[in-house]
Amino acid sequence: MTNLSMLTFGSGTDPYRKAEERGWDITNATELKTSLELEADVVIVGTGAGGGTAAETLSKAGLSVVLLEAGPLKTSSEFNMQERPAYRDLYQEGTGRANKSGSMTILQGRSVGGSTTVNWTTSFRTPPQTLKFWADNMGVVGCSVEELAPYFKQMETRLNIEKWGMPPNPNNEALKTASEKLGYSWHVIHRNVKGCLNLGYCGLGCPVDAKQSMLVTTIPTALDHKAKLIHHARVERVLVEGDTVVGVEASALTPDGWGTTGQTIKVRTARTVLAGGAINTPAVLLRSKVPDPHGRIGKRTFLHPTTLSMAIFDKQINPFYGAPQSVYSDHFQWQTVDTGPVGFKLEVPPLHPAFAAGFYGASGEMLTHGMDKLANTQCMIALMRDGFDERSQGGAVELNDRGEPLLDYELDAYLLEGVRRAWNTMVEMQFASGAKTVRPAHKDAEHYRSWTAAKAAIAALQYAPHKVTVGSAHVMSGCAMGEDETKSVTNSEGKFHHLANLYVMDGSLFPTSIGANPQLSIYGLVLKLSTNLASQFAA
């Protein structure tokens, strides 16, 4: 384990310290004294997995590119592994984003690099079962395993995505141990890291730039190729003339990101790419009042609803140190595909104090006891696969009276049954790996001292929103791709069905949830789509 007291933040790794020397064109919209009007070949809204990948591809093709990001530009020189500034500066709504009823927390990035700046580096190709389901049921073409493989390979090479080579930390080791004892399959996770120090603070921004996020890979390359980056710029709407999108209009934000300065940024372009993520991209389209004859924008928005179980051991686990996720199990994920109970993927999360307190789903003495035992705590999470069964229709992005997005998504009986099964599985696994007490994340649950007692308690708990602790860090769909206009918002190339020159290139394209952490799925798909878009200019 690295000695954290010897770590120097931003010590020669931060590429943005040489921005002026490298001739990078970066504008902080908070400092604009007058409104700004620009022209370019392409404007890209968002700088996360989709926007960053598209920016590199299109700028390297010789196109003039403008990148607009609502969040701030924060880099490793400022990443000090402290939760308070990281959650405030790097996440949507300061980690306060939730579903409409407030029963689920939704974690999404909001800074240059998007969620790739704060995710836990877990990287999976889109499962074959998912791609087949899209082709058979959702009208998607050109996205088979064989057709996407070269794009996945290229992005794996580009972002140094490899199977994690170090031993798992005790938090992940418990998942491996339990799987082996109970006969469940497990595997080592692939991570997008280079020179990783195994710190465990990935969710707070990598202080040594080992994480191969868009912040330190594709966006610097795009800037080297004369792309222009404007941060603190929230896109309000696309600009439409006749049946063609000709650019976007954005508002300059105040330094805290909550208010506007009164200045605007208009970018007129030949092509417009929306890559703000699967809540913000539908919101831009809804604010723009673009044609939507079949009412598909923002509909069937999916999550990986994620629940958890906390276990206390006699030994130290120190779940805040070491690679956050290095072991997973899909044993319960693909037992069925489009029928039967919801499948779920088993992983573990890191537990830093503030994050763990929110996870605990408790208060008073229960929370105090849990936090006192944090160093001895192991956690498992189950990511439920959403959108494959007829009973799983997802939610809908809508706008409040200020034009801000809300996700109307609630846990139904189908998903709540999945929560119960996931708790049974995880609690049994934690006792099998040596836990002394285990508590599933339910408001009325206790720390149970045996699998027998826990199983009986889980059966008796009330399963309802606000009782169970469920959240998600993965939002997908809402602008689903496909060739059937009655079921989709774009075609399989990401082109908007009902206006010319408008494209979507982010996770909102996925017709269902992925069934795996989605960043590599976005990288590979957007590389394909942006390469095809670049070829249109060449033609």
N, C-alpha and C positions, 0 to 999 in steps of 0.2 A: 504494500500500500504506500502511495506517495505521502511523504511528510508535508502536510498542507502548510505548515509554518514556513517552509522553504520556498513556497510557490510565489513567483512574481507575476502579477496579472498583466496581460498584454505585453509580455516581454519579447518584443521583436516578432511576434506572430501576427499582429493585427494589420491586415493589408491596408486598412483605411488610414493608417498613420502616414502613408505615403501617397495619399490621394492626389495632392497637388503635384507632387513630383511625377506621377504617372499620367497627369493630364485628365483626371476624371472630372466629369461634369455632374456635380451633385448640388441640388438646391434644397435648402430647408425652407419649406413654404411658410413657416411661421415668421420668417424675416422679410417676406415680400412687402414692399411699400406700395406697389401698384399691382393691378391684375396682370396676368401673364397670358399671352397667346403664342402658340407654337404650331409648327407643322412637322410631320414626320411620315415615314412610310407606315409605321406601326406604333400604336400605343398599347401598352400592356397594363392592365389594372390589377395590381397585386404582385408581390415579389416572393411568394412562397414556392412550393414544389412545382406548381404549374407555371407561374409567371417567371420564376428564375430560369427554368429549363427552356421556356420559349424565348426568353431574352437572349440567352447565349446562342441558341440555334439561329435566330433571325439576325442578330448583329454580326455573327461570324459569316453570314451569307452576304454581308455588305449592305444590309438595309439600315436605314436610320430608325432608331427605336427610342421611345420615351417610356420610362417606367414610372408609374404612379403608385405610391404606398401611403395608406392612411396612418400607419404607425410611425414611430420614430426610427432613426438610424442609431442603433446601439451596438457596440462592438466589444470585443474581448478586453479592450482597455478599461471598460466599465463593468465587466462581469466579475463580481466579487464573491459569488457563491452565497449571497444573502437573499433570503426569500422575499423580504418586503419590497425592495426595489425591483426585483425580477418580476414578481407578479404584477406590480403596478405598471411597469414599463413594457413588458414583453407579451402580455396576454390581452385578449379581447375583454374589455370592460373590467380590467384589473382582476381577472379570474372570476368576475361576478356574472358572466354570461350564463344564462339558464334557459330552460324551456319556459313556455308562457305561464305555466302555473307555479313555477319555482320549485318543482319537485325533483329536478335533475340539473346538476351543474354541467356545463359544456365548456371544455377547455380548448381554446384555439389561440394560436399565436397572433400577435398584432405588432409587428415591427418589420424592418427590412429582413427578409429571409422567411417571414411568416412562421408557421408552425415548425419548419425545419430548424429554426434557431433554438427551439425549446423542446423538441421531442426527445425521446429516449434512444434514438438511433436504430430502432428495430426495423428491419428491412425484409420484406417478403415480395416475391413475384405474385401477381394475381393468381389465385388458385385455379386450376383447370376446371373445377366444378363450376366456378363462378362464370368463367368465360363461356363455357358451354351453355349455361342457363341463359346468359344474355343473348347468345346466338339463337337458341331454340325458342325463347319466349319473349324477347324484348326487341327483336328486329335489328340487332347490331351485326354489322358485317366488318370484315377486315381485322378482327381482334381475336383470332384463334391463338392457341398456345404457340403454334409455329410462326404465325405472322408477327407476334409481339416479341418473340424470343430475341431477335437481333437488337431490338431497341432496349430491352432489359439488360442484355449483355453490355451494350455500349454504356449505359448509365451505371451499371455495377462497376465497370472499369473506371469511368469518370469520377465516381464518388468513393472509390476504394471500398466497395461493399464486399465483405468477406465474412466467413464464419468466424465468430469470436474465438480467439486462440488461447485466452487465459482461463484458468479455473473459475467457475462461477463463485460469486460471493455467497455467504451462508443463506441469504434470502432466496436466491435462485437454487441453491443446492437442495433446499428442502423440497422444492417442486420435483427435482430429479429423483431424490431419494424416495419420495412417496410414490412416484410413478413406477419406479422399479419394484417397490414392495407390493404394489397393488396390481401390477401387470399392465400398466398403461404405457402407451408409446410416448416418447419424448424426444426432443431434438435440440441442438444448439442453434441459437439465433445468429443470423447475419447482421452485421452492424456497419454503418457508413462512417468509419473513423480511420484516422491516419495519425500515428504517433500518440495514441490514447494513453493517458496516465492513470486510467482506471479510478478516477476520482469519485464518480457517482453523482455529480451535480449537473448532469446534462439538461435537466428541466429548467435550470436557472441561467442558461447560456454558457457555452464552453469557454472557460477562461484562457485556454491555450490553443484554441482554434483547431483542436483535433477532430471535432465533429465536422464532417464534410457537408455542412449545410449550404443552402443557396447563398447565405451571407458571405461565405469565404470561398466559394467555388464559382458558380455560374455567373453571379452578379458582378464580381470583379472582372471576369472575362468579358462580359458584355460592356462594362465600362471601358475596358482596354480597347474595345472595338467601337468606341464613340457613342455608346448608348448614353442617354441622359436619365438620371435618377432624381425624382422629386419626392421627398418624404413629407409627412404631415399634410398630405393632400388626399382628401376623401372624395372619391368620385360620386357625384350626385346622380348623373344621368348620361346616357349616350345621346349624341346629337343625330337626329334623323332628318334627312331631306328626301321627300318622296318615299321611295321604298329602299333607301340606302342609308346605312350608318356612316357618318363622315367624321366621327371622333367622339370626344367626351368632354364633359364639363365637371370640374372638381372645385371644392372649397378648400381654401387654406385653413388649417387648424391652428389653434393656440398651442403653446408648448406642452400643456398637460393632455392634449388630444381630445378634450371634451367639448371645447367651444370653437367657434370660427372667428377669423380675423376680419372678415368682410371682403377679402381679396379672393378672386377666382382664377382658375387655371383652365384655359380651353386649349385642347390639342386637336387639330384637324389632321386626319390621316387617311391613307388608302385602305387600311385594314385596322379593325379594333378587336383586341383580344381581352376578354374578361377572365380573370384568374384570381378573384378575390376570395375563393372558398365557397363551400356549399351552403352558406347562409347569406354572405354578402353579395355573391354574384346574382342569385335570384332577386335580392333586394334592389340592386341597381336596375335590373330589367323591369321590376314592378314600379319603381319610381319613374322610370322612363316611359311607362305606358306603351310599351312596344306591342305589336300585334300578338295575340295569344288566343287564337280562335277555339282551341280545344281545352283551354284552361289548365295547361300543364306546368307553367312556370311556378316553381317553388313546391309543387305537389310531389308526393312520394319522396319526401326527404327522409333519409335513413341515418341511423346511428349504429354504432356497436354499443348498445346499452350494457354498461359494465357494473357489476357488483363485486363484492369482496368479502373476505373473511380474515380476521386478525387472530393470530396465535401467539401465545407467550411461552417461551422456552426457558429452561434453567440456564442455558448457555447464552453467551452474547451472540446476537445476530448482526447488530449494527447495520440496519437496513438502509442507512443513509450513505454508506460507503460502497464503492465498487460499481462496475458496470450495472446500470439499473435493470436491464433485461438481457439475460444471456441464455435462458432455457425456456422452452414452451412445450405445451402438449396440445395436439389436435385430436386427441383420442375421442373426444365427445363432439367434435366439430362437424364431421361429414358422415355421421351414421345414416342420415337421410339428407336429401338436398331440398326438394320442393314440397315435401309432405312431412307430416309428423312433428314432434316437438322441436323447438328452436335449438339449433346447435350452438356450442360455445367453445371458445379458445381459452386455454389456461395460460396465464403469464403471472409475473409478479411486478409490483411497482416499487420504486424507491420510497422511503418514508422519511422525509425531512419534517421537522417539528410542526410547522404551520400546516403543511399539506396533510400530514398524518392526523392532526386534530380535526380537520375537515372531513377526512375519510371516516373517522371513527363513528360518526353518526350518533353521538352521545353527548351528555353534559354532566355537570356536577361531579360527584364522586367517581362515577364510571369513567368519565373522561380523564380526571386527575389520575386515577389508577393506571389507565392506559398509557398516559404520557410519562408517568414515572417509570414504566416498564418499556419505554420505546426502544432502548438498546437491546432488549431481549425479545423484540416483536418481529414476527414474520408475517407477511401478507400475501395472499393469493388473490388474483382477480380473474373473473370470467367475462370475456367479451362475447356477447350474444350476436349471432349472425342474423341480420334484419333484412326482410324484403323478399324472401324466397317462397314463403308459404302464403296462400290466399288470406290467412288470418293476420298477416304482417304487412300492413299498408303504409307504415311510416307516418310522418307528420307533414306539415305544410308551413313554408315560410310566408309570413304576411308582414304588413307594415303597421306600426302604431300611428298615432295622430301626428307625430313629428317626422314621419317617413323613415323611422329606424326599424330594423328587422326584428321580428319575433318568430320563434319556432314553436308552433302549436303542435306539440308532440307529447303524448301521454302514454304511460305504461298501461297496457291492456291485459286481459286475462291470459292471453297467449304468452306474453313476455314475462308476466309475473310467475307463471308456472315454470318458466325457464330459470328465474331467480331461485325458486325453491330447489330445483334439481341441482343448480350450480352450487348452492350452499351445502347441500348434502354431500356433493362430490368433494368440494374443497375442505370442508371440516373433517371428513374422514381422512383425506390425504394429510392434513396437518397433524392429526393425532398419530397417523402412521409414521410420520417423520420425526416424532418425539415431542410434540407440543404437550405442555402441562395443562393449559387451558386454551379454549378456542371460543371466539365470539363472532357469529355472522353479523353483518352490518344492518341490523334492524333496531329501531328505536326501543323496542321492548326486550331485546335479547340480553342475555347475561354472559359471563365467562363460564362456559361449561367445562367440567373436569373429566368428562369421558365422552366417547363417541355415542354410547347408548343414550346418555342424558341429552346430548346435543341433538341427536336425531329425533327424539321425542319432542323436544322444544321447537325445533324447526317445523315439525308437522303441525304444531298448535299455534304458530304465529299468524297474525293477520297480514295478508298480502295486499297492500294498497299503496298508491303513491303517498309520499310523505312519511310512510312507515318504513319502507325499505330504502336503503341508501343505494341509489343507482345514478351514475353519471356517464359521461362519454368524452373522449378526446378525439373522436373520429366522426366527422359529419360528411355525408355523401349524398349524392343525387340532388334533385330539385331542378336540374336542367338536363334531364336524361337524354343521352344520345340514342339514335336509332333511325331506321329508315321509314318507319310508320309515323307520320306526323300526328296522328291521333293519340299516340303513346309517348311522344318524345318532344324535346325542345330544339335539339340540333340533330343533324345527320351524324353518321358514324365518323365523319371527319371534324366534328366539332362546329360545323357551320350552322348558324341559326336558320331555322326553316323559313322564316317569314320576312326577313330583311337581308339585303345584300351587304357583304363586307363585314359582318359581325360574327365573331367566333368565341367559343367558350373553351378554355383549356385549364381545367382544374377538377377536383373531385366531385363537383356537382354533375359532371357528365355521367358518372356511374349509374346504371339503371337500378342497382340494388346496393346494399353494403358489400364490401369486398369479402369479408370473412377472414381478414388478416389486416394488420397495421398497414395503412394505405399509401405511405409515401412513395415506395418504389413503384406501385401501380400507377401513380400520377406521373412520376418521372418517365417511365417507359412509354405510356400512352401519349403524353405531351411531346416527347421527342418525336414520335411518329407523326403527330398532327402538325407540329411546327415545321418539321422537315418538309412535309407536303405543302404547307403554306408558303414556305420559302421558294419552293419550286414554281409556284404560281407567278411570283415576281420574275423569276428567271425566264419563264415562258413569255 
